[in-house]
Amino acid sequence: PGPACGGESPSKPDGSSYTCTFSEDFTSSTLDSSKWMVATTAQSGFTGGECYVNTPNNISISDGSLHLTSRVEPAPFVCHSPYGDFKTTQTGASVLSYGRFAQTYGRFEFRARFPSADTPDFDSALWMYPQNPAYGGWPNSGEIDVAEWLGSGYGNQRVFPSVHYAGQTSASTGMNCTVPDADTAFHRYAVNWTATTMYFYYDDQLCFQHSWAPNAPLIAPKPFDKAFDLVMTQTGRKSAVAGSSLTMDVDWVRAWK
């Protein structure tokens, strides 16, 4: 049988129904390697100063949810990277569908609960990235942030959707998507991606839409005319004390076309 998507079949803008193409409910005790891979700094060089690792302390599944945890480790350690090793006390977690699932256009949705909004210096992201960056390095090939939850100082009730590309402006980020209890309750974060416009829905309510206008020589629908992976990332805390941690919980991930 194909993906289930919780038995749901959302409607397209024209009134017809989407077809489920990807469904993950995290019902097993370990990450399904046929759907996901773990992004580590040692493998990819991916970092923002923290070290992305694949350990049970950072990535785990229980009670039907994926738990992505950023930690301040007890002591500095050497993080290995193909671009040069470095010392840090921060570890982070990132999981993506690279090589397993990617899609151009459709509806993509996460149900998640974020860490405490009162904590500074972190980033929780439910996002999408090009499977093959055909138009060059970031931001030329694009990035879709379905929902980004930042530490205190960014508005404790705001969850930010963004469309990143060469030519973006401040209008490429939604500044008014409020989810008052995003850190204490699970909510649904979705994007309907068409050839001309991204429509972002939080709990099925449209809160932001954006039609992109890339820099020359690209012309829309470029760069968002290629397949994108699903990504979930929890970053570290630069100002936190040793032994502290933050966790983003993801209940399910679904895609339709």
N, C-alpha and C positions, 0 to 999 in steps of 0.2 A: 504493500500500500504506500501511497505517496504521503507527503507531509499533511498534518492534520490542522495546524493553526488554530487549535482549540475549538474546532467546529465552526469558526467564524468565517464569513465571506463578505468583507466590506464592499461597499458600492464605489465604483469609479465615478468621476465627475459626470460621465454621460449616462449614469444610472445602471449600467451593466455591472456584473459582479467580478471582483478580482478572483484569481485562482491562487491557492496557496503554493508557494515554491520552496519555503524553508520554515522549519518549526523546531524549536528547542525549548523544552520545559525543565531541563536539569533534574530529571527524575533518578538518574543513576548516581552512584557515589563518587564517580571520577569524571573528569572532562572527556567528552566524546571526541576522540582524535579524528574521526571521520568528518566532523563538523568544525572543529576548532584547532588552532595551534596557539601556543604561548609565545608572545613576543618577548625576547630577552635582549638585554644590552649586549651580552656576550656574543650573540648570534648576529644581530642586526646593527648594533651601535645606537639603537633607539634610546634616547635619554634626554632629560631636561635638567640634569644634575643628579637625579636619583638613578639607582641601578635597578633595572627591571629584571626580575628573577622568576624562576619557576620552582617555588617551594610551597609546602602545605600551609606555611604561615601567611603566605600572600595570596594563594589561589586554592580555593576549596569549594566543595559542594555539600550541602546538607539541608534538610527540611525543604527540599524542592527548589532551592535557590543557589545560584552561583555567588560566591563571596570573593570580592577583589579587595585586597587590603594593602594599604601603604603603611610602612613602619619606620620608626626611628630606631635603628639597631643600637645595642648597648655600647658599641665602640666603633670607631671608623674601620673600614675594611677596603680592600682593593677591589674595584669593579672592573672586570675585564671587558674590553671593547675592541673591535677590529680597527677602530680609529685612535686607539691609545688608551691604556689603562688609567684609571683615576681613583682617588680616595673619596669616600662618601660615608655618611651614616644613614642615608635614606634608601629604602627599597620601595619599589612600586610594582603594580601588576597590570598586565595588558594581555587581552585575549582577542584573537581575530580569526576570521573565516578564510584567510588567504589560502589559496590552493584547494579549497573545499567548496566554497560558495561565493559567487559574485553575480551581480545583476545590474542591468541598465534599465532605469525607469521602474515604476511600480510603487508599492506601499511597503514601508519598513517600520517596524514598531518594537519597542522595548518596554517591559514593565519592570520598574526598578524603584528602589528606595536609596536615598543618598545619605552620606555622613552628616553629622551635626553641622548646622549652618553657623553656629557660634565659633567654630574653629577657624583660625586664619591659615593662609598659605597652603591651599591644596586645590586640586582640580579633579573632578569626576566627570568623565566624558562617555557618552553613548554616541558613536560617530561612524563615519564611513570614509573609506580612502580608496583611491583607484587601484585596481588589481595590477595594472601595468600603466605606470605614469607616461602615457603616450606623448604628452605635450611638454615634458621636462619636469624638473624638480619643483618642489612646493614653492609658491602656490599655483604654478602654471597648469598643473593637471587637475587641480581642484581638491576640495575637501568639504564634506557635509557633516556638520555637527548637529545631530538630531536634538541633543540635550546636553548642555554643559552646566555643571553646578560648581560654583566657586566658593572659596572661603569667605569669612566675614569681611565686610568692606565693599562687597559688590551687590548688596541688597539681599537680605537673608531670605526673601521670598521669591527671588527671581531665578528662573532657569532660562539659559540662553541658547536659542537656536542660531546657527550661523551657516553662511554659504561662503567659503573661501575660494578665491581665484585671483588671477592677475587682472586688476581692474576693479577689485572690490572697494567699497566705500563704507562709511559707518552705517549706511542703510542695509548692509549685507548681514547685519546681526539684529535679531529681535530683542529689543530692550524692555519689553512690557509683558513678558510671559510670566505671570506670577503663579506659584504653586505653594501656598502658605505652609503646608505640612510635608514638603518634599523629603524632609529628613526623618520623618516619623512614620510615614505611610507609603505604601506602594502606589505609583501612578503610571499611567500609560503615556509614552512619548513616541510620536510617530511623525514621519514625513511622507507625503505623497509627492513623488518625483515625476514630473512630466518633461517633455522635450523643451518646454519654455519656462516653467515656473516650479519652484519648490513651495509646497504648502505644509506648514508644520502644525500638528494637532497635539495638544496636551489634554488627556482625558476626553478625546474626541471633540474638543473645541478648537477651532481654528484660532491660533494666536499670532501667526506671522506668515507672510508669504514674500517670496523674492524671485524676480526675474533677472537673470544675470546678463551683464554686458561686458564681455572680456576685452582686454587690450588686444589691439591688432598685433600679429596677423590673425589671431583667433576670432571667429565669428560664432555667436550662439547658433546651435545648441552646444558647441564646444565651450569649455572642456568637459561638460557634463553629458557626453554622449558615449561614454565608455562604461564598462562594468566596474562597480565599486564593491569592496569587501565590507563586512560588518566588523566593527571594532568596539571593545569596551575597555576603558582604561581608568585606573585609580592612581593618582600621583602621590608623592610624598609631601611632608610638611617641613619647610625649611627652618621654622622657628620653634619646633616642638622639642620637648624633653625626651631624653633617651627612654625607650621602653613604651612610648605611646604609639597608637595606631588609629587608623580610620578605615572603615569598610563600606563599600558600596555593594548592595545586594541586588541581584538581577533575578527576577522570578521567571521570565520567559523572553524569548526573542522570536519574531516572526517576520516573514516577507511574503508578499503577494505580487502577482503580475497580471 
